[in-house]
Amino acid sequence: MSDARAAEAPWQRLSIRVVWVDVAVSILSLIPGAVAIWIFGVDPSLGTLWPLAIVAALGIVGGVSDIVRWAFTTYRITATDIERRTGLFVKRHRTLHRDRVRSVDTAAKLRHRLVGLRVVTIGAGQQTGAGESALVLDALSRAHALDLRERLLTAPAYTHAPTEPPADGHGAATTDDDAEVFTTFRPWWVVYNMFNIWAYLMAAGLLWGGFWLLSSFGFDIIAFVVRLADWGALGWAGIVLIGLIAGGMIGAIGLGVSFLLGYWHFELARVRTGSGVYLRTRRGLLSTREVNRDESRMRGLSIGEPLLWRWMGMADTNVITTGLSVWDPQEPTVILPRGPISVAKRVARDVFGSADPMTAPLTRHPPAALRRRLWWATVISAIAPVALIAPALAGAVPGWLPWATLGLWPIASTAAVIAYRALGHAIAGDHLVVRSGLFSRTTSALRRDAVSTIAIRQSILQRRLGLATVSAMTAAGWSAYEAPDVGAHDAPVFADAAAPGLLDDFIERVDVAERG
């Protein structure tokens, strides 16, 4: 990019509405404390109002920091680059090449939606020294954000000169997408997202927050709970049981409400634009989010089936793609909410087309793979009984405890069988397919031309059992996709087929021809 062409694009600021939103948030954060003092007559001391004081402090500090960020942030879009300058004491200038853009994400919290703002996240795949993997513009007017998304997704880099954005809040360039909708939200999917171990963490957070909030307004929630029942008559077993049931119910309701708020209006569609084809997801009731994933960067798809809920047909669906991190808390690789596996398989068929590798029959792994898992199950199960023998003989622990821990062996052996039954691999057209996992049986289909490295490894136990693990490495998703415990004689054949040409220098091919 020449300096003359860059000079044609003026530097722009974020929307001025950000300032007014932050002022409003700062004022609103003071209201709970004022209500507690003037309406409920709470003693205005730090000992009683410290939770509300923290809320007020966080609101004010967050508002002021956002105002400072707005004052010292500018950006511009040129024909070839996206640039952002920010920082008060430490100036930072970041540049992304437009041909490196992998995804464009627009999101809006409730406060943003009320004033017509959107947060634009431009993903380019790289990781900066500060831990950033995307360029974020927080926030632009809705019109400007939609226009920017259209320009980045439809105008190929190096061909179009930069254009002026629409006036703040007016004149958005909205065009009807050539969209092929794969699936939309089904309210009954909430059942798949309510019942898991996170329900108790959700309950703990809700109860802790509710306790301090009500205490700040002078309500004694502990005395209220004590009056609900004769807890002494219930005994510790009854109290624990009631606590588990009540905590599970509160957490499940919290998870259900969170899911409905986060995924209401969900839609997955394939969108064709001037510069390519994208997988687009839209979701959200109060806060909204839209992610566009470049299909030319996609390398495959993964469907995971959690162990405890496999009987429900539950599945998690993720794309294997470059430029989007699987560790991102916003989960940009997730293209479906947790739901029925029938929907996940149908979407996989729509994404892949007629040559769906997810339906390919998988090759079972040899019985030696089961023996290896049973061996490890036995070794791990024996640790606790062996470790408790000496304390039991010394009287430090009850004598029956080492014998009781032997009950871990049937559980571990069952887990070994389940893990073995999950194993499978195949070559399906242009994709390699691997399946494994105990707690989540995951089937991954990866494009063979995306494999950059193929590795075959053996542990001492694998060598004795005639097994090997084949790892296909790629610059996408989890970086490595493995077929564990393949037969040692089959491993080189599968590795060669999974990455054509990579092993040519290491494999001696013998052609047998009959001589007359």
Salt bridges, closest charged atoms under 4 A:
ASP66 OD1 - ARG69 NH2 3.47
ASP81 OD1 - HIS97 ND1 2.59
GLU83 OE2 - ARG76 NE 2.92
GLU83 OE1 - HIS93 NE2 2.88
ASP105 OD2 - ARG289 NH2 2.55
GLU132 OE2 - ARG84 NH2 3.42
GLU132 OE1 - ARG92 NH2 2.99
GLU132 OE1 - ARG94 NH1 3.72
ASP138 OD2 - ARG69 NH2 3.77
ASP138 OD1 - HIS112 NE2 3.94
ASP147 OD2 - ARG151 NH1 3.43
GLU150 OE2 - ARG149 NH2 3.03
ASP177 OD2 - ARG280 NH1 2.56
ASP177 OD2 - ARG282 NH2 3.78
GLU180 OE1 - ARG270 NH1 3.81
GLU180 OE1 - ARG272 NH1 3.80
GLU267 OE1 - ARG280 NH2 2.99
GLU290 OE2 - ARG149 NH1 2.45
GLU290 OE1 - ARG282 NE 2.93
GLU295 OE2 - ARG270 NE 2.53
GLU305 OE1 - ARG441 NH2 2.90
ASP316 OD1 - ARG338 NE 2.78
ASP449 OD1 - ARG447 NE 2.98
GLU482 OE2 - ARG457 NH1 2.93
ASP485 OD2 - ARG372 NH1 3.00
ASP485 OD2 - ARG373 NH1 2.30
ASP496 OD2 - ARG509 NH1 3.00
ASP504 OD1 - ARG509 NH2 2.74
